[in-house]
Amino acid sequence: MIFGATGDLAKRKLFPSLYQLFIKGKLSEQFAVIGIARSSLSNDQFQANVKESITTFLGTTEKVDEFISHFYYKSHDIADPSSYAELKRIAEELDQHYQLEGNRVFYLAMAPEFFGKIAEHLKSDGLTDVKGFKRLVIEKPFGHDLESAKILNNQIRKAFSENEIYRIDHYLGKEMVQNIQVIRFANAIFEPLWNNRYISNIQVTSSETLGVEERGRYYENSGALRDMVQNHMLQMVALLAMEPPIKLTTDEIRSEKVKALRAMRPLEGNAVHENFVRGQYGKGTMKGENVPAYREENMVNPDSNTETFVSGKLMFDTFRWAGVPFYIRTGKRMTAKSTKIVVQFKDIPMNLYYKTDQTLNPNLLVIHIQPEEGITLYLNAKKSGQKMDATPIKLNFSNKDVHDMNTPEAYESLLYDCMIGDATNFTHWDEVALSWSFVDKISAVWENEKEQNFPNYESGSMGPMASDELLAKDGFFWWPITDLDVESC
């Protein structure tokens, strides 16, 4: 059951992802989807909308009529118990027709203020009284701060147990984010070096070229800190910083992520200014076109104090990571769309090439998450025909190059995981609470201080100068988000 089935998320992500699972044989022919929304639509109209979604975003019609025949529509009032009673009747009929044994997934693709109310009605009006499994899938944001997240969690837990709640963070569905664990724990050349003896710093960047577009009202109440750092950025950092789990099970992996988040040094007061930078984009030129400043966007306060860029320095108080900074940055209207992780290894103890006045490049492990997917290892080697001069080279692996096709879309992977009951790549409540606890302290400082320099970075740039200065204080610099200028091996 998809609540919010006429919305943008359902059209752009959910319907195409379900179709891909169907085509690949990962979705049994015995399935049904009930689309639920306020609009008055017939089943035929709803099925036509689903078909349009498939052809628009995937450009295919293979078995599409068979696929959409499994879709049904219910116009629904989320506050009306009688509406849930009718929904229950339809669900029970489809259970019987498709022999579904009462297995149900409730996907809330709606505004977060409705999550708790819907969950409570699903319980009180009998939709969770089933013989099979019941699972609740929730989109971010999960609350606006720690207190609101606790209230929401308490509401939901009245109807669903923790192991039945799947909090989606679509970054955790991306192939190369899931690959972080494999790179670390399946390679003898990395895990023994994955500590403060060999790594000087780790950088995580997620940049966007788009502005807030039509999301001005939402963004004014969120900002980059809540929209990106509290979830996506801290989830990636937790995977990089966690200890090896004793087994590759959902509980053990989550346990290690929680331990890592607990070890993250909290920031308060002046420590926020020393370790975090906020920015807001101004006017600029993107792809030859002039673009407006954030304060000129629709539904944005002309004197807005909301950040569209965040960079920060995270420290983990553990034996493994003592003294190693984790730098994060994320922002809108930046130079290029890119999400990547750069692990910079320490310099070798002695430069044997000092006689040639040559400065050795550090070894880097780069994990490319989007738009390209792959791994690059930057090394130093002797180029054929040269003297004994060290030349930077790179070893590349690209998912697209190897498989000649794009890897599964994040929502496709996560929907499949939910269906088979694998919650590894969904966030546990403890992770959500710890992330909010860290972010709230930064928000408290920023919201109580008017930023006088906004806007402080031009659209099309890589953020404010203060972000570069944050790393320069430690003797580092941001590695470029585009390919480094070295010869390919």
C-alpha positions in Angstrom: 0.0 0.0 0.0 1.5 3.3 -1.1 0.1 6.3 0.8 0.8 9.3 -1.5 0.5 7.3 -4.7 -0.2 10.4 -6.8 2.9 12.2 -5.6 6.2 12.9 -7.3 8.2 10.2 -5.3 5.8 7.5 -6.4 5.9 8.5 -10.1 9.7 9.1 -10.3 11.0 6.3 -8.0 8.5 3.8 -6.6 6.6 2.7 -9.7 9.7 2.4 -11.9 11.6 0.5 -9.2 8.7 -1.9 -8.6 8.6 -2.4 -12.4 12.3 -3.2 -12.6 11.9 -5.8 -9.8 8.9 -7.3 -11.8 10.9 -7.5 -15.0 13.9 -9.1 -13.3 11.7 -11.7 -11.7 12.4 -10.5 -8.2 8.7 -9.6 -7.7 6.4 -12.6 -7.7 3.5 -12.5 -10.1 1.3 -12.9 -7.0 1.4 -9.3 -5.8 -0.9 -6.3 -5.6 -0.3 -2.6 -5.1 -3.0 -0.3 -3.7 -2.3 3.3 -4.4 -3.8 5.6 -1.8 -4.2 9.4 -2.1 -6.8 12.2 -1.7 -7.5 12.5 -5.4 -10.6 10.9 -7.0 -9.3 8.4 -9.6 -10.6 5.2 -11.0 -8.5 2.1 -11.2 -8.1 2.6 -14.9 -6.9 6.2 -14.5 -4.4 5.1 -11.8 -3.1 2.3 -13.9 -2.7 4.7 -16.8 -0.6 7.0 -14.5 1.6 4.1 -13.5 2.1 3.2 -17.2 3.0 6.8 -18.0 5.5 6.7 -15.2 7.2 3.6 -16.6 7.4 4.8 -20.2 8.6 8.3 -19.1 11.3 7.4 -16.7 12.4 4.0 -18.1 11.5 4.3 -21.8 10.1 0.8 -22.1 6.8 -1.0 -22.5 7.9 -4.6 -22.0 5.1 -6.5 -20.1 3.9 -3.1 -18.8 0.2 -3.9 -19.2 0.7 -7.1 -17.2 2.5 -5.1 -14.6 -0.1 -2.4 -14.2 -2.9 -4.9 -14.0 -1.8 -5.5 -10.4 -2.4 -1.9 -9.4 -5.5 -0.6 -7.6 -6.6 2.8 -6.4 -8.3 4.0 -3.2 -9.3 7.6 -2.6 -8.6 8.1 1.1 -9.1 10.4 4.0 -6.2 9.7 6.4 -8.3 11.0 9.4 -11.5 9.1 8.7 -11.8 5.6 10.3 -14.4 4.6 7.7 -11.9 5.2 5.0 -9.5 2.7 6.6 -12.4 0.2 7.0 -12.9 0.4 3.2 -9.2 0.1 2.6 -9.1 -3.0 4.9 -11.9 -4.6 2.9 -10.1 -4.0 -0.4 -6.8 -5.4 1.0 -8.5 -8.6 2.3 -10.1 -9.1 -1.1 -6.7 -8.8 -2.8 -5.2 -11.1 -0.2 -7.7 -13.7 -1.2 -7.4 -13.1 -5.0 -3.6 -13.2 -5.1 -3.1 -15.6 -2.2 -0.9 -13.2 -0.4 -1.2 -14.8 3.0 -1.7 -11.4 4.7 1.8 -10.1 3.9 1.7 -6.3 3.8 4.1 -3.4 3.2 2.8 0.1 4.1 4.8 2.8 2.3 4.3 6.3 3.6 5.3 8.5 0.6 3.7 11.6 2.2 4.5 14.6 4.3 6.1 13.5 7.6 3.4 15.2 9.7 1.0 12.4 8.6 3.3 9.5 9.5 2.2 9.1 13.1 -1.5 9.5 12.5 -1.5 7.0 9.6 0.4 4.4 11.7 -2.0 4.7 14.6 -5.0 4.3 12.3 -3.5 1.3 10.6 -3.3 -0.3 14.1 -6.7 0.9 15.5 -8.6 0.2 12.3 -7.4 -3.4 11.9 -5.1 -3.2 8.9 -2.1 -4.6 10.8 -4.1 -7.6 12.1 -2.7 -10.0 9.5 -1.4 -13.6 9.5 1.7 -12.7 7.5 4.3 -10.0 8.0 3.6 -6.3 8.2 6.2 -3.6 7.5 6.1 0.2 7.6 8.4 2.1 5.2 9.0 5.8 6.1 10.7 8.5 4.1 12.9 11.1 5.6 12.8 13.5 7.4 12.2 11.4 10.6 11.3 14.4 12.8 12.6 17.9 12.7 14.9 17.5 15.8 15.5 14.9 18.5 12.4 15.8 20.5 10.0 15.6 17.5 11.7 12.4 16.3 11.0 10.9 19.8 7.3 11.8 19.6 7.0 10.4 16.1 8.8 7.2 17.1 6.5 6.7 20.1 3.5 7.1 17.8 4.8 4.6 15.3 5.9 2.1 17.9 2.3 1.8 19.1 1.5 0.1 15.8 4.8 -1.5 14.7 7.7 -3.0 16.5 11.2 -1.7 15.7 12.1 -4.6 13.4 8.9 -3.9 11.4 9.9 -0.2 10.8 12.0 0.5 7.7 13.3 4.1 7.7 14.6 4.8 4.2 17.8 6.6 3.6 18.2 6.2 -0.2 21.9 6.8 0.1 22.1 3.4 1.8 20.6 1.8 -1.3 23.4 3.1 -3.5 25.7 0.4 -4.7 28.9 2.1 -3.8 27.7 3.0 -0.3 26.9 -0.6 0.3 30.4 -1.4 -1.2 32.1 0.5 1.7 31.8 -2.6 3.9 33.1 -4.9 1.1 36.1 -2.7 0.3 37.0 -2.5 4.0 36.3 -6.0 5.3 37.1 -8.2 2.2 40.5 -6.7 1.4 43.7 -7.4 3.3 45.3 -4.3 1.7 42.8 -2.0 3.3 41.4 -3.1 6.7 44.9 -3.4 8.3 45.6 0.2 7.2 42.1 1.5 8.2 43.3 3.5 11.2 45.1 6.5 12.5 48.5 5.0 11.9 48.1 5.1 8.1 45.2 7.4 7.3 45.7 11.2 7.6 42.1 12.3 6.9 38.9 11.2 5.2 36.7 13.5 3.1 33.0 13.0 2.2 31.5 15.3 -0.4 27.9 15.4 -1.7 27.4 18.4 -4.0 24.4 19.4 -6.1 24.1 21.7 -9.1 20.4 22.4 -8.5 19.0 25.0 -6.2 16.0 24.5 -4.0 13.7 24.7 -7.1 10.1 24.2 -5.8 11.1 23.1 -2.4 11.6 26.5 -0.9 9.0 26.1 1.9 10.4 22.8 3.0 14.0 23.9 2.8 13.4 27.0 4.8 12.4 24.8 7.7 15.2 22.3 7.0 18.4 23.6 5.6 21.3 21.5 4.4 22.2 20.5 8.0 18.9 18.7 8.6 18.3 17.8 4.9 21.6 16.1 4.3 24.0 16.0 7.3 21.7 14.4 9.8 21.0 11.4 7.6 23.0 10.8 4.4 26.3 12.3 5.5 26.4 10.8 8.9 25.3 7.4 7.6 28.2 7.3 5.2 30.6 8.5 7.9 29.3 5.8 10.3 30.1 3.1 7.7 33.6 4.4 7.3 34.3 4.8 11.0 32.6 1.6 12.4 34.5 -1.4 13.7 34.3 -4.7 11.9 31.1 -6.5 12.9 31.5 -10.1 14.3 29.0 -11.2 11.6 27.4 -9.6 8.5 24.0 -9.6 10.0 21.6 -6.6 10.3 21.8 -6.4 14.1 25.6 -6.7 14.2 26.2 -4.1 11.5 23.7 -1.7 13.1 25.3 -2.2 16.4 28.7 -1.1 15.1 27.3 1.9 13.4 25.6 3.0 16.6 28.9 2.6 18.5 30.7 4.8 15.9 28.0 7.5 16.2 28.3 7.4 20.0 32.1 7.9 19.7 31.6 11.0 17.6 32.8 14.0 19.5 29.9 16.3 20.3 30.2 20.0 19.5 28.7 22.9 21.5 29.1 26.6 21.7 32.4 28.0 20.2 33.4 24.4 19.1 30.6 24.7 16.4 32.2 27.8 14.9 35.7 26.2 15.0 34.6 22.9 13.4 31.6 23.7 11.1 31.0 26.2 8.3 27.6 27.2 6.9 26.9 28.9 3.5 24.1 30.2 1.4 24.3 30.5 -2.4 24.1 33.8 -4.2 23.6 34.6 -7.8 25.8 33.0 -10.4 26.1 31.4 -13.8 25.4 27.7 -14.4 25.9 26.1 -17.8 25.9 29.6 -19.4 22.6 30.7 -17.7 22.1 33.2 -14.9 20.6 31.6 -11.8 19.0 33.4 -8.8 20.3 33.6 -5.3 18.7 31.4 -2.6 16.9 34.4 -1.1 15.3 35.1 -4.5 13.8 31.6 -4.9 10.1 30.9 -4.5 8.7 30.7 -1.0 12.0 31.7 0.6 12.4 34.5 3.1 14.2 37.4 1.4 16.3 37.8 4.6 16.7 34.0 5.1 19.2 32.7 7.6 18.9 29.1 6.2 22.1 27.4 5.1 22.3 25.7 1.7 25.9 24.5 2.3 27.5 22.8 5.3 31.1 21.6 5.8 32.4 20.3 9.0 35.2 18.4 10.8 34.2 15.3 12.7 36.4 13.6 15.3 35.9 10.1 16.7 37.2 9.4 20.2 38.3 5.8 19.6 41.7 4.0 19.5 41.3 3.5 15.8 40.5 7.1 14.8 42.1 9.3 17.5 43.5 12.3 15.8 42.1 11.6 12.3 39.6 14.3 11.0 36.6 13.3 9.0 35.6 16.2 6.8 32.2 16.5 5.3 30.7 19.0 2.9 27.4 19.2 1.1 25.6 22.0 -0.7 23.4 23.2 -3.5 24.3 25.2 -6.6 27.9 23.9 -6.6 30.3 23.3 -9.5 29.2 19.7 -10.3 26.9 17.0 -9.1 29.0 14.5 -7.2 29.1 12.3 -4.2 32.4 10.7 -3.4 34.6 9.6 -0.5 38.4 10.3 -0.5 40.5 8.4 2.0 43.9 10.1 2.1 46.8 7.9 3.4 49.7 9.4 5.3 53.0 10.3 3.6 55.8 7.7 3.7 58.3 8.3 6.4 61.1 9.5 4.1 61.0 10.9 0.6 63.8 9.1 -1.4 63.1 11.4 -4.3 64.2 14.6 -2.6 67.3 15.0 -4.8 65.0 15.6 -7.8 63.0 18.2 -5.7 60.0 16.0 -6.4 57.0 16.1 -4.1 55.3 12.8 -3.8 51.5 12.7 -4.2 49.7 11.0 -1.3 48.1 7.6 -1.9 44.3 8.0 -2.2 41.4 5.6 -2.2 38.4 7.3 -3.9 35.0 5.8 -3.7 32.7 7.3 -6.4 29.1 7.1 -5.4 27.3 9.3 -7.9 26.9 10.1 -10.8 29.6 7.6 -11.7 30.0 4.5 -9.6 33.4 2.9 -8.9 36.7 2.9 -7.1 40.0 4.7 -7.9 43.3 4.0 -6.2 45.9 6.6 -6.7 49.5 5.4 -6.4 53.0 6.4 -7.4 55.0 4.4 -9.9 57.8 4.7 -12.4 56.7 5.6 -15.9 58.1 3.5 -18.7 61.3 5.1 -20.2 61.8 7.6 -17.4 64.5 7.8 -14.9 63.7 6.7 -11.3 61.1 9.5 -11.0 57.8 8.7 -9.3 54.8 9.4 -11.4 51.2 9.5 -10.1 49.0 6.8 -11.6 45.5 5.5 -10.9 43.9 2.1 -10.9 40.2 2.4 -11.8 37.2 0.2 -11.4 33.9 1.4 -12.8 30.6 -0.5 -12.3 29.2 0.9 -15.6 32.3 0.0 -17.6 32.4 -3.5 -16.3 28.7 -4.4 -16.6 27.9 -2.1 -19.5 24.8 -1.1 -17.7 23.7 1.1 -14.8 23.6 -0.5 -11.4 20.2 -0.9 -9.7 18.6 2.3 -8.6 18.7 2.9 -4.9 14.9 2.6 -4.4 14.9 -0.7 -6.3 17.4 -2.2 -4.0 15.7 -0.9 -0.9 12.2 -2.0 -1.9 13.5 -5.5 -2.6 15.3 -5.6 0.8 12.1 -4.6 2.5 10.1 -7.3 0.8 12.6 -10.0 1.8 12.9 -8.6 5.4 16.5 -7.4 5.2 16.7 -4.1 7.3 20.5 -3.8 7.1 20.4 -0.8 4.8 17.7 1.0 6.7 18.3 3.2 9.7 17.6 2.0 13.2 16.0 4.3 15.8 19.3 4.5 17.8 21.1 5.8 14.7 18.4 8.4 14.1 18.4 9.6 17.8 22.2 9.8 17.9 22.3 11.8 14.6 19.7 14.2 15.8 21.5 14.6 19.1 24.7 15.7 17.3 23.0 17.9 14.8 20.7 19.7 17.2 23.6 21.2 19.1 24.9 22.8 15.8 21.4 24.0 14.9 21.0 25.6 18.3 24.0 27.8 17.7 23.2 28.7 14.1 19.5 29.5 14.7 20.4 31.8 17.5 22.9 33.8 15.5 22.1 35.8 12.4 24.7 35.1 9.7 25.7 38.6 8.4 27.6 37.4 5.4 24.8 35.5 3.5 25.0 34.9 0.6 28.6 33.9 1.0 29.3 31.7 -2.1 28.5 32.2 -5.7 26.4 29.7 -7.6 28.6 27.4 -9.6 31.4 27.5 -7.0 32.5 24.9 -4.4 31.2 26.8 -1.4 32.5 29.6 0.9 36.2 30.3 1.4 35.7 29.5 5.1 35.2 25.8 4.1 38.7 25.7 2.5 40.2 27.5 5.5 38.7 24.8 7.8 41.0 22.2 6.2 43.9 24.6 5.8 44.1 25.0 9.6 45.0 21.3 9.7 47.4 21.4 6.7 44.9 19.8 4.3 42.8 20.9 1.3 39.6 19.6 -0.3 40.4 17.1 -3.1 38.6 18.1 -6.3 35.2 16.4 -7.0 36.2 16.0 -10.7 38.9 13.5 -11.7 42.4 14.3 -10.5 44.9 15.2 -13.2 47.0 12.1 -13.3 47.8 9.6 -16.0 45.6 6.5 -16.1 47.0 3.0 -15.7 
